[in-house]
Every structure is written in structure tokens, then in C-alpha cells.
Amino acid sequence: MSEPSNPPAESTEPCMPDEELLYDLADLFKVFSDTTRIKILYALFDTPRSVGDIAETIGATQSAVSHQLRILKQARLVRFDRDGRSLIYSLADDHVHTMLAQGMNHICE
């Protein structure tokens, strides 16, 4: 009679995501590499704002803010709603708020 076999040991290595997801994650983190974009995200941290209001808040031109908002929108970090002829930008969701807060906590430790 043979001895019962031991169950395989559980792997302690994390499951590696697909290569495409890793590239997407790296691209997301690249978006955070620009100080102007970080300023814009912080300007939107608690309050939706227009391009002009963001520009005034961070001390940049409306053209520069519009350019960076386009990048942030493509990365799905901000969204906008129409208010008549104006666009009002806000953080896309609570995940963006959490990423900013966690990043700040990390560097302030």
C-alpha cells in the first residue's frame, strides 16, 4: 500500500499579470510623471473646475491646461460635464482620489 502523497506546496510567488496589462499600468504611471498634471489633479481633488479656473489655480495658461487635460482624459483620470458652453472637469472616480492620497502618504512617511 502506498503512502498518501502530500499536496503541492502553495506558491508564494505572485501571479504575473499579462504583458499587455503591465504595459497599460506602466503607461498609467507615466501620466503621473508630469508636475503640471499632478497640479491639475490636485486642483480637482475636491472641486470640479473649468479650464480657466484650473489654469488660475495652478498658475498655468489655459492652453497648457487644456493640453494636459487631454492626456488625463485619455488616461481616464479626469472626466468632464457640460455646463452650457463650458466644460467642467473632475476626477474620474474615487480610484484617482485614492491614488493621489496614497502617493502623497507614501512620500510623506
Secondary structure, DSSP 8 states (H G I E B T S, - for coil): ------------S-----HHHHHHHHHHHHHTT-HHHHHHHHHTSSS-EEHHHHHHHHT--HHHHHHHHHHHHHTTSEEEEEETTEEEEEESSHHHHHHHHHHHHHHH-
